[in-house]
Amino acid sequence: MLKHCSYLFAAVLIVAVGSADAQSVIPEHRKWEISVVGGVSFLGDISGAPGIQYADGYLLGLRVSENRWRHLGFTLGYAFSNQPLTLTGLQGQASLGLSHSVHHVAYDIVLYPFDESYRLRPYGFFGPGVSIFRVGSNQAREDLGMSSPVKFAFNFGGGVKYLVLDRIAVGFEYRDAVSDIPRYALPGFNPSGRLHNSQISVAFHYQF
């Protein structure tokens, strides 16, 4: 899936460069931006008894950004990732698969080394967030008494955006959301440490 995302971004960028050259667009990124995001999300496995294994999943998101100053902006975003989990080491059975998704809300401070006059604009970001680890409703969840925990997170990462046409840009981004490990109210499950939610995505930006 990661390879497919990379191929998609490369194809979009090639077409974008050709379109921009053909229309002689004057590069100028706008102050406000709405972004649609798609990609892949990864969660680290959690060892223990029971243990948790997360499947890689697709990622969909929406963001609103204000690039208030030449080298500084702010972004409020929401992302949904579908990441089924498997419980291992349960008493009386080898493993149990459950539907599971992560809802993540983030507010990021964005730093741009190049100002808005550059068509190709790399950036880095960091900020607080909230992750909701939602377990699908079924009898197995009810039998185990599992909850859908909410965890505060710290987001950081970087990416690049390229102005294709007036008001339209495409981008590629890596993001990590670090939170405490969710416990899901599982009996005997008391892990320590941090959980990394790595996300790799392609974005389409509309600027105004």
Secondary structure, DSSP 8 states (H G I E B T S, - for coil): -HHHHHHHHHHHHHHHHHHHHHHT------SEEEEEEEEEEEE--B-SSSEEEE--EEEEEEEEEEEEETTEEEEEEEEEEE--EEEES-TTSSEEEE-EEEEEEEEEEEE-SS-TT-SEEEEEEEEEEEEEEEE--SHHHHHHT----EEEEEEEEEEEEEEEETTEEEEEEEEEEEEE---TT-TT----SEEEEEEEEEEEEEE-
